[in-house]
Amino acid sequence: MPIVVDVDVMLARRKMSVGTLAERVGITPANLAVLKNGRAKAVRFTTLAALCEVLECQPGDLLRWEPDGEHEAPSPV
């Protein structure tokens, strides 16, 4: 998927656990894990805003776009 979620990067920068972030944002740790691991199909703006508030960051610190195939290994020639 071309949208990459960098919640784990911000968690490391803030020295915060997934459980603490989930509690402060008001979502379950399981739902946060789905988002953090890039398996989410959508994210509500209210959730994104809460993540930004708790992590003191901008949406672009949590989400970025990469062209398709950028995570794939190059094919042998």
C-alpha positions in Angstrom: 0.0 0.0 0.0 1.4 3.4 -0.9 0.4 5.0 2.4 2.9 4.2 5.2 2.0 4.7 8.9 4.8 5.9 11.1 3.1 5.8 14.5 5.9 3.5 15.8 8.5 6.2 14.9 6.6 8.8 16.9 6.1 6.4 19.8 9.8 5.8 19.9 10.6 9.5 19.8 8.1 10.2 22.6 9.3 7.1 24.6 5.7 6.0 24.9 4.1 2.6 24.9 1.3 1.4 22.6 -0.9 0.8 25.6 -0.3 4.3 26.9 -1.0 5.9 23.6 -4.2 3.8 23.1 -5.4 4.8 26.5 -4.8 8.5 26.0 -6.3 8.5 22.5 -9.3 6.5 23.5 -9.0 3.5 21.2 -8.2 -0.2 22.0 -4.6 -1.3 21.8 -5.7 -3.9 19.1 -7.1 -1.1 16.9 -3.9 1.0 17.4 -1.9 -2.1 16.4 -3.9 -2.4 13.2 -3.2 1.2 12.3 0.5 1.0 13.4 1.1 -2.1 11.4 -0.4 -0.6 8.2 -3.3 -3.0 8.1 -6.0 -0.3 8.5 -8.2 0.5 5.6 -9.2 3.9 6.9 -8.6 6.3 9.8 -11.1 8.8 11.2 -10.0 12.4 11.3 -11.0 12.5 15.0 -8.6 9.6 15.7 -5.9 11.2 13.7 -6.4 14.5 15.5 -6.3 12.7 18.9 -3.1 10.9 17.9 -1.5 14.2 16.9 -2.6 15.9 20.1 -1.2 13.2 22.3 2.0 12.8 20.3 2.3 16.5 19.8 2.9 16.1 16.1 1.4 16.9 12.7 -0.5 14.3 10.5 2.4 14.3 8.1 4.6 13.0 11.0 2.3 9.9 11.2 1.4 9.3 7.5 3.4 9.4 4.3 3.0 8.4 0.7 5.4 6.1 -1.1 5.0 4.9 -4.7 3.8 1.3 -5.1 6.6 -1.2 -5.1 9.0 0.9 -3.1 8.9 -1.7 -0.3 9.5 -4.6 -2.7 12.8 -6.1 -3.4 14.1 -5.5 -6.9 13.4 -8.3 -9.4 16.4 -10.2 -10.8 17.4 -9.2 -14.3 
